[in-house]
Amino acid sequence: MDKPFALLIEDDRDVSVLFRHVLNLAGYESESILDGKEAMDRLASGSIHPDVVLLDLQLPNMSGVEILKRMRADERLKTIPVVVITAYAYYANSLPVKPDLFLLKPVDIHDLTSLIQKLQATKDTSHDSPYDDVTHLHTVSYFSVRLVFALERVNRMELERFGVLFADLHPFEELQQKLDEDVLNVLLRKMADKFKNLLRPTDTMAWSEDGFLLTMFEEFPSEDIPAAIADRVGKGLNEFLKQQELGNGLRAQVGIVMCDDSYNSVQEIMADVNFVRTIVRQKPEAGHWIYTREEIQELRGSES
């Protein structure tokens, strides 16, 4: 199996040597480029396509911020994980385009090694197509990788929390049995387009084949934002479903799991998402519900 490839864009030669040593020990092939414009030119030309980019913000001829913006605007490059390297946490938090992860200078070698190991754990998923063939939303596997990075950001940057929103389509199993596959796929594509229109283009949106939509949001400025997002998604999807003759009887129940650094893994987050999904599915009316981890644990305790 080919080794994953890491591109290091960093103009400090001593830092480059350290990073490449750790990357090589972790099983990566690596290359360092000292000049921002040269790095962007090579990425844009397609002559290199790394599995991960480690990016300094202060670079000659083109800043790391500009490189990040261009990568996120390029369909071919936007799914490549980018780890920003900076000495200024406040600057990292104010970036106009968010990277996947941050490393704060001076970089501790054990911290770097831990981060590289986490990136390595996601490499098999990163080689698969990140998009679902029917809805053209992201796959759950790809969404899980984005959750890895979100959870890491919460722990590294002292962000308070992020939210995982799901819209459960019920009774989806009955619809699958009733409709021809091609007809169902047309309905799902239309519904996915509606879901996209209810959220920001930069949000990571995914489709699970067993009948629910997912997205993630971070850095909400007030406690009202999650409820407003959930309300908009719930009303928008249910209005759409009522207009679809083939989707008669189908409704969307929306839930949000609020995630903070008390979660140790993506598996714990997704277990809570699926648990909350079973709860909101039983609600008699269409709507939205928001749960913290503490509230979920209380619910689990009451059922045991």
N, C-alpha and C positions, 0 to 999 in steps of 0.2 A: 504494500500500500504506500502511495506517495506520502511524503511528510507534508504537514501543513506549512504554509509559507507566511511569515510575518515580515511586514515592511516597517522599519523604524525610520521616522522622519525627525531627525534631531541633529542640531548643528554643534553640539558639544561632543567631541570625539571620545572623551573619557566616559561619559554617560552611555554613548553608543556601544563601547566595548563591553561595559557591564551588562547592558540589556541583552546584547547578542549572546553573551556567554550564558545567561540564564535561559534565554529562548532555545539555544542549542541543546542545553542539558535537558530541557523539557520535550525535546523531540521535534522542534521546529527547524526548518530552513529559514534563514533570515538574511536580510539585506538592509543596509543603512544608507540613507541619502541625506546629505547635509544641507541642501538648498531646497527651499519651498517650491519654487517654480519648476525646477527640474523634476521633483517628485510628482507634482500635479500633472505636468506634461506626460510623464510616463504612465500615470494612472489613466489619464484621459485617452491616451493612444491605444490602450489595451495591451501594451507590451508586458505589463505585469498585472496580475489580479490576485492580491494577497487574501489570505484567510482572516487576517487581522492587521490593522494599522495602529502603531503606537506613534502618537503625534505630539510634538512640542508646539507650543503656541507662538513662541518668539523665534522666527526663522528669517534668514535672508531672502530677499526678492519676492516672497509671498508668505503671508502669515499663516499660521495653523488654522486660525479662524476662517480665513478665506478658503483654504483647502477643505475644511469640514463642510462649509456651505456648498461648495461645488460638488463634493461627493454626495451629499444628501439630495442634490438636485439632479443627479445623474441616475437614470434607471438601472444602469449596469453596476454602479458602485454603491448605491444607497443602502444595500443590505450588509455591506462589509462592516463588521464591528470596529469601532474606532475608540481607542483609549487615549485620552488627552493627558499629557504630562505638563504639569504647571506647578509653580511655587506659590501661586496665589489662589486660595480657595474661593475668595469673594469674587475674583475675576471669572473663575470656572463656572460659578453659579449664575453669572450674568450673561453667559454666551447666548447669542441669538439663535443658534442651532445647537441642540444638545448632543453630545457624544454618548456612547454607550457606557463608558466608565471613565473615571478619573484616577490618576496617580499623582500624589502631591510630592514635590521635591522638598527636602532631600529624600530620595527614594530608599527605603530600607530593603535590603536584598531579600529578606524573608517575606516581606509584604509583596514584593515583585514576584517572587517564586509562587506564592499562594495565588496571586492573580493569574499568572500564566497557566497554572494547573486548572483553574476554573475555565479559562478560555479553551484549554485543551479538551476539557470534558464536553464542550459544545461543538467540537469540530465535525463530528460525524453528521450532526443535524444540519450544519451549515452547508454541507455539500449536496443535500437534498434540495429539491425545488421548494422555495419558501411559500409557494402559492397553491391554493386548492384549485383543482382543475375545473370545478363547476362554478363556484362563486367568485373566483379570482381574488378572494380575501386570503390572508395568510393562513397557513396550517397551524394546528395546535402545537406541533413540535417546534415550529419557528417561534410561536408566541411564548412558549416555555423558555426558549433561549433569551428572549427579550425580558422575561421575568427575572432570569438569573442576573442580568445586568441591572435591572431596576432595584433588586434586593441588595446588590452590591453597592449601588449608589447610596441607598439609604444608610448603609453601615459606614461607608467611607466619608460621605459629605455631610453627615448629620442632618439630612433632610428628614422632615418629620414622618412622612408616610406617602404612600401612593394608593390608588384604588384600582381594583380589577372589577370591571362591569361585565355582566353577562345578560343576555336576553334569551330566555328559554322559550322555545316554540313548542306549544303543547295543544293537542296531542299529536306530535310529529310522527310517531310510529303509525298511527292510523292513516295519516296522509300518505305516507310511503306505500302502504298497502293498497290504497285506493287509486292512486294516480300512476299513469304510465311514467316510466323513468324520464323520458325526454320532456314530458309536460312538467314534471316535478322540477327538473333542472332549470327550466325557463323561469318558473316561479321563484326558485332559490336565487337565481342571478338577479332578478328584479328586486328581491328583498335585500340582497347584499348591496345593491346600488343605493337603495333607500337608506340602509344603515350607514353607508359612507357619507351620504348627504347630511345625516344628522350629527356627524362628528367632524373633527378637523382632519384635513388631508394628511397631516403628519402623525396622526394617531395610528398605533399598531392594531389593526382589526383582524380577527381570525374567525374561522368557521369550523365547528366540530361536526363531524358526519352524523352524530347521534342527536343533532337538532338544537344546537345553541350557538349564539354569536358571542364573541369576546372582544373587549378592548381594555386598554389601560390608560390611566391619566395620572399625571404628576403635578406637583407644584401648584396646587389650587390655592388661591389667595384667601379664601374665606370658607367657612363651614357650609355655606349655602350652595357652593358650586357643585359638589357631588350630587345633591338632591336635584338641582336644576338640570344637570346632565341626564340623570336617570329619568326624570319626568319627561324631558324632550324625547329621549330615545323610546320610552314606553308608549307615549302618545303617538309619536310618528309611526312606529312599527304597527301598532294596533289599528291606526287609521288606514295604513296601507293594506293590512290583511283584510279589513272589512270591504275594501274596494275590489279585492280579488275573489272572483267567483269560485275559483278552484280551491282557495284557501279558507272557504267557509267553515267556521267552527274552530279555526286555529287562532290562538292568542299568544301574545308575548308577555311573559312575566319577567320583569327586570330586577336584578339584584346587584348590589355592590358589596364587595368584601374590602374593607379598609386594611391595608397592610403596613406594618412598621417593622422596626428591627427586632421585634420579638419572634419573628419568623426566622427559622434557620435554613429553610430550603424551599425551593419551588414546589416540591412535592407536598409540603405542608400547606402552602397556599392553595394549590389546586384541589387538595382534599377538602379544604374549607369551602371553596367555590362549589364543588359538587354537593357538599352537605347542605349549603344554603339553597342550592338549586332544588333539592328535594323538598325543602320547606316552602319556598315561594310557589312551587308548583301546586301545592295543596290549597293556596289561597283562593277563595271563591271568586274574587274580583280581580280584573287586570289592574296592575299598578306597579310600584317599585318599592323595594325595601333595602335598607342599608344596615350592615352589621360590622361591628368591630370584632377583633379576635376574642376579646374578653367576653363579648355577648355570645359569640359562637360557642366558646367553651362552656358557658353557662347552659346553653341549649343542649349541648352534647351531654352534659352532666345530668340534666333533667330527664333525658331519654334513657339513661343507663339504669 
